Amino acid sequence: MLLRLLLLLAALISTPAVAQRADRATPGWVRVRLETAAGPIVLALNAKRAPLTTANFLKYVDDGRFNGVTFYRSARNRKAPQHGFVQSGIRTEAMRILDPLPHESTKKTGIRHLDMTISMARRGEPGTANGNFFITVGPAAWMDWSPTNPGYAAFGRVVAGQALVRRILAAPTTGAMRGTLLRNPVVVRRMVRLDGKAKPTGKPQAWRVRR
């Protein structure tokens, strides 16, 4: 009996706190609201366990670099089409891009790719992520670190708007990008942080001039 209680206590101590609410701040987490043309999505970013990845994402948010981008990709699991991921971000728009960031793997952070996890897309090798991200629908263990796979940098989760994320995943796609490019991309009108003070980078915002 004593051993069982000790094991239970150890599990409680080692289990990280998870932000379950979209309507209030949680220490160690930063909420971001995505105001899309189809409705709002609220993210909770784990600044304590994935500080570099969270800080990078917030730079894009605070600069307005994500304003006007789209959810452009829906990659559904062929065997279980209700699972997969949706992708958004700056794509290859050079005027919005900031420096790549070091790879915070799931081995380092302990943040696994579960249902409604937000993670960084990358162009190739770890360390090439910048302003593109994806949200998983259903668990995606293959995106986690393993001895033969560096995986992707998960850094938070969706705490509101999960139904919208699932609708985006189910939306029609075209044949481009192996059949994953959304026929009607969902515009992200703007992103805004809900916790803490915005910290713009002060770097040039050439895409605003172009528009």
Secondary structure by P-SEA (a helix, b strand, c coil): caaaaaaaaaaaaaccccccccccccccbbbbbbbcccbbbbbbbcccccaaaaaaaaaaaaacccccccccbbbccccccccccccccccccccccccccccccccccccccccbbbbbbbcccccccccccccccccccccccccccbbbbbccccccaaaaaaaaaacccccccccccccbbbbcccccccccbbbbccccccccccc
